[in-house]
Amino acid sequence: MTTLNRDELVRAVSQWSAVSEKYNEVENLIPTSNIFEFDAGQIEWLKSRNKGSEFCAEVGIYNGALILALCPLDEKGFKIEQEEYPFSTLAKCSGDIRLVETKQYTVVKHAVLSNDLQKIDDSANTYFPVANVPLLEQDKVVAAIESWRNEGMDWFYNEARKYDQTKQKNIFERFYAPSEDISSTSQKGDLDKVICSFGLKYSAIFQQTLVTLIFISYYKDDKLESGVGASVEMISNTYDWSRPCPPICKL
C-alpha cells in the first residue's frame, strides 16, 4: 500500500496550498485527462478507520506530482490523525474507464373481464427506479468528467485571475465525500480498485462552477455489468459528488 507519513502529508498539502492559485504551475501539475487510482487495500484501510458520514481526501504535491491522500473522519467530521495515509498520484489511466448503470423496471398490467368474459378494462403502469442516494445518473457523471477534461484549465485560469484581484482563495485544498462511497462497495462484490476523477459541476447555491471528485469502483466479478444479483432499484459503480473545500468548508 502506497502511503505518506504524517509529516510528509503536511508538507505535501502545504506545497499545493502555496501554488494552487498560480496558473502556470498548476497547468504543469494537472493534465485534465489524468486520474487517481486507489487499490482495494487502500480503500479497506479507510473503511476500517472512518467513523463519520463523510471521509476526507487531501490534495498535495509529492515528488513534484499532484497527489490525493485518504483521511478518516470522526462522527463530528474532524480528521482522525494517523501515522500514515494512503495516497495516489495523478496519472494517466491504465485502461478505459467503464461507467456501469443497471436499472430495473416493474410493469404492472391490469385486465378486468365482465361476468360474461368480455374485457371491460385494460391498463398498465410502469414503475421507474428511484436512485438510491448517493448514486448518480451516468449521463451526469460523463458530462462532469468531459467538462473537466475540456474546461478544467480554463476554470483554474479564471480562479487564479480572481485571486489576483481579490486575494480570496477559492481553489480546492481538500474534498469531503460521502462515506457511502466506500462503505457500500462490499455490497456489490469483490472490490478490485477505485478510480477517482475530477469533474466540473455548477452549484446553484454558490452560483458558480465547482470542482468535484467522482469515485468509480471496479469489481472482480461482472455483477454490475450483467445485472446479476441486482436486488435494488438501480445499481451503479459510480458514486456521489464530493464537496470541495474551499469554498465549502464547514469545519
N, C-alpha and C positions, 0 to 999 in steps of 0.2 A: 504494500500500500504506500503510495507516494504522499509524504507528509512534510509539514513545516513545524518546527518547534515554536513555542510562544514568542520568543524574541524575533525569530525570522519573520513570523506573520506580522508583528508590529512594524518592523522595518519595511516589509512589502507594502502594507497598507499606507504607510507614510509616504513612500515613493509615489504611489498612484495619486494620493491627495495632492502632492506637490506639482504634478504635471498634468492633471486631468483637465485643467482649463486652458492648456497650451495646445492649440490645434495642431501645430506642426509636429509635436512629439506624439500626440495621440494618433495621428494619421499613420505613423510608422508602427505603432504598437497594435493597432486593431484592424486587421483585414476583415471586412464585414462579412466575408464568406466563411470564416472560421468559427469553430465551436469548442465547447468544453466537453470532456468525456470523463465520467466517473464510473469506476468498476463496482461490481456488486459488494466487494469488501468495504469500500469507502461508504457506500450507502448504508450498509448494515451497521457500520461504526456510528454513523449519525443517528440512525433509528434507535440504537440501544442507549443513547445518551440524551436525546432530545426529549424534553418534558412539556413543552408548550404547544400551543396551537399553530405556531409558526417555527421555522428554523431560519438561520441567517446565512447568507452567502457573502463573504467579504471579498472585495476586489483589491488586488495588489499587483505589484511588479516584482518579479523574482528572476534573477539571472537575465535581466533585460527583456523579459516577456511578461505579458499580462496573464494573471492567474485568477482563479476563483477558489476560495477556501470555504469549506463547510464548517459551520459553527453551531453547536446545540444551544437552545434557549431553555430557560426555566418557565414555570407556569405563568410568571408575570411578564415574560418577554425579555428578560435580561440574559446576557450571554453567560453560559456556564464555562468557566475557564478550564482549559485542558492543557496537558503537557505538550500535545501535538495535535495538528489539524490536517485532515486530508485535503488535498488541493488538486486542481487540474490546470494545465497550461492551455491557453487559447491556441488552437492548431487546426490545420486542415483536417476535415473529416476523412476517415479511412475508407468510407464507402457511402453509398446512397443512404439518405435518411428516409425511413419509411414511417409515415403517419397512418395509423390504422384506426378506423372508427366503424364499429358494427352496431347497427340499430335493429331492434326487433319491434315488429308491429303486430297488434292483435286486431283482427277483424271479427266483429260480432254481427252475424246475419240473422234477421228475424223473418219468419214467414208465418202467416195466420191463414188457416183454412176454415171455411164455414162448416156448419154441421152436415152440409151435403157435399163436402170435399171440394168446394170452389175456393180458389185463392182470393182473399179479400185484402191482404196487406203483405207488403214485401219491402224490407228496408235493411240497410247495412250501415254500421258505424265502424270507423277505423280509429283506434286509439293510438296516438302517436307517443313516442317515448319522451319523457322529461329528463333532461340531462341532470345527472346527479352531481351537485356541486362537489368538487371543483372541476369537473370535466369540461372540456372546451369543444366547441364545434370546429371541426377540422379546417373548414374554409377560412375561419378567422385566424387560425394558427398560421396557415400558409401565407395569408395576406400580411400578417405581422412580421414574419420572417423575411418575406420578399421585400417588404418596405424597409426593413433594417439593412438588408444587403444593398438595396439600390439608393437609399437616402440616409444611411447611418452617418456617413462623414459630413453630409450637409447639416444633420442635426448637431453634431459636435461643433462645426464651424459657427453655426448660429448661436449656440450656447457660449462658446468662447468669446464671440463678439459682444454678447450681452454682459458677460462677466467683466470685460474690459471697460464697459460703460458704467456698470452699476456696482461691481465688486460683490455681487450676490452670487454665492456658489450654488449651482443648480445641477451639476453633473454628479451622477451616482457614485457613491463610495461603497455601498453595500445594498443587498436586496433582502427583503423578508418574504418568504414563500410559505404557503400553507403546508403544515406538516403532513397533510393528506397526500401531498406529492410524493412522499417517501413511505408513509405508513401503509398505504393501500397497495403497494407493489406486490407484496407477498400473496395477496388475494387472487392475483391473476396468473400466477405461475412462477417458475424458477427464474428470477431476475438475472440477466446477463450483464447489463450496463445501463447507464442513464446518460443520454446526450443532452446538453444544455445549450440553447441558442439564445442570443439576444433577439429582441423583437421591438418594433415601434408600435405604440398604441395611443390613440388620442384619449385624453381624460376630460370628460365634460366638467368635472368638479374643478380641476385646475386650469381648464381652458387652454391646454397645451398638449403637445405630443410628448409622451414619456417613454423611456426605455424600460423594457421588462425582460425577465428571463422566462424561457419556456422549457419545461422539462419533458423529454421524450424517452420512454422506457423501452428497453429491448429484452425479450424473454427467450429462454432456451427452447420453448415449445412454440407452436403456431396457433394457440388457442384464440388469440385476438384476431388473427388474420382469417381463420376459418369460421369463427363464430362458435366453435365447440365449447361447451361448458358455459355459455352465456346465460346467466341466471338473473341478470338485471336488465333494466330497460335499454341501457346503452353502455357499451364498453369501449374503452379507448386506451391508447398508450400515451396520450398527451394530457398534460395536467395544467392547472390553473395559472393565471398571471401572477407574477411576483410583484412586490411593492418596492420601488426604488427609493433609497434614502441617500441624499436629498432627492426630491423635495418632500417626500412623505416620511417624516421622521417623528414617530410618536414617542420615542424614548430618547 
